[in-house]
Amino acid sequence: MGLTDDLCLIFVAAVLGGLIARAVRAPLVLGYILAGLLVSPHTPGPKVLELEQIDDLAEMGVALLMFGIGLEFSLSRLSDLKKVALYGTSLQMALTALVGMLLIRLLDYGWTEGLWVGAALSLSSTMVALKVLQAQGYQDALSGRIMLAMLVVQDLAIIPIMILLPQLGDLTSGMWSVLRLLVRGTLMIGVVWLLGRQLLPRLFGLVASHAPRELFTLLVVAVGLGVGYASYVAGLSFAFGAFLAGLVLSESDYSHHVLTEVGPLRDLFGMLFFVSVGLLLNPRVVLESLSIILALVLFTLLAKAFIFAWVTWLFGYRNIVPFAVGLTLCQIGEFSFVLAQVGQRTGNLSTELYNLVMVTAVLTMVVTPATSSLAPRARRIWGRWFPSSQFEADSSKPEGLGGHVLIGGYGRVGRVLAHALSKAGVPYLAVDPNPNAVQRARAAGHPVLLGDLSSETILEVAQAPQARLVMLTLTDPVASVRSAEAIRKLRPEIPVLARAVSNQHRLDLLEHGARLALWPELETGLELTRQGLVSLRVEANTEELRQELEQGS
């Protein structure tokens, strides 16, 4: 019962680690990694012995995560991020690999080992970053969407990397391997896309209508892991196939239903992944090479944070976005483990260097929640040091402003507000930090200014003191609170209406100058309750219910 014993031990340790993490207000990710360390073969006490089988189950967690990301991945929603996703990520990976290679050379290792380590350092962790973003509530913010887009490109890039690196000794053979991979990948995408558009929606509809719910859940898992396994057999990545299956299903009517069913399994197997990360930690290796490991961890965090932030800035994103992207994606990713294992098996990485990379990767994952939380503070410090660089204002001032409405954020909600104001004949100006969204809006003739509404420069250009009303639709809690505070300091009598992403965010907005802050989930729940009570012919006192929920949330 080796595997059964190990799983029981892991589940108990994960519960304890999770409770400890919650008690100290740390992310659950850290609790799971701690659980893995506690039951590791390298520490005293109960030990997990079937490490390879646990790794296989953890790989299913990665695949299910990528399946879920594919289900939530909207090509139309992220189309404005394609430049930073494709070109920016390629530049980031190249720069990080180059810096990592030079670092390994300074430690007296060979160029080949340096290239393998550099490639491993260039990858970030989708699992860790996504969990951190979900815990912070930033997955729908601009910075979160940029990170998701860049992580997806990284995960796709691992496929040619794993084919090409082992073939460096014979470039001709390596090129043929890459070409064969491209052909297989193209065929795989074509087959899955065709089946996914024609067959899978009908199959899901049939099962959902005529079969028990557990069979629908089983079908969801079978499709996600089945396509992933088919991708693996074809010589591609297991996770790539799962992501592709989710991406195809995301366009169907059953995407949200499928996502609901796969969610608990994704979290369960995802927990196994983080426990497996903790199992890799060897305290003896850490103590024996403590100075080198600490130097590698510090160098990796600083170098990747700087490169990610600079690349994000280079593609036109300002304010807190470069800081958030850099400080959240500065760790080494889960696919780096796979890459390092291939490097060791092929003789391109020594055992010593392999262990250093593994321990460094785990430690960078461990500190990611802490580094990510530093983004607002780093942004404030930068603003104090370089006040003129808060955001580059547009060179041209909008004409004919005065008595207008300022809209902070030109996303889905901002566009609705702008359309309504335009129909009513009310002058308005939207301000958005996304350069691609601004370009498209201007091409369509909409008055949108590129900038950060908390910047004094942008407030001056937008003629904020002459505005009649400010409406904040930003999904980034830090940016919206800073904007409300800046407008209150500029002219306190301007009414500020804001959208909140949580009850705490709503309270923060009210504290920093917003006259009204609406939490969409609460408003939707209240309206549905009111309509339901009216249908039941029961007196509906939703205002009293609102006060109770606002105080108790």
Secondary structure, DSSP 8 states (H G I E B T S, - for coil): -HHHHHHHHHHHHHHHHHHHHHHTT--HHHHHHHHHHHTSTTSSSS----HHHHHHHHHHHHHHHHHHHHHH--TTTTGGGHHIIIIIHHHHHHHHHHHHHHHHHHTT--HHHHHHHHHHHT---HHHHHHHHHHHT-TTSHHHHHHHHHHHHHHHHHHHHHHHGGGTTSHHHHHHHHHHHHHHHHHHHHHHHHHHHHTHHHHHHHHHHHS-HHHHHHHHHHHHHHHHHHHHHTTS-HHHHHHHHHHHHTTSTTHHHHHHHHHHHHHHHHHHHHHHHHHH--HHHHHHTHHHHHHHHHHHHHHHHHHHHHHHHHTT--TTHHHHHHHHS-S--HHHHHHHHHHHHTTSS-HHHHHHHHHHHHHHHHHHHHHHTTHHHHHHHHHHH-GGGS----SS--SS-SS-EEEE--SHHHHHHHHHHHHHT--EEEEES-HHHHHHHHHTT--EEES-TTSHHHHHHTTGGG-SEEEE--S-HHHHHHHHHHHHHH-TTS-EEEE-SSHHHHHHHHHTT-SEEE-HHHHHHHHHHHHHHHHTT----HHHHHHHHHHH-
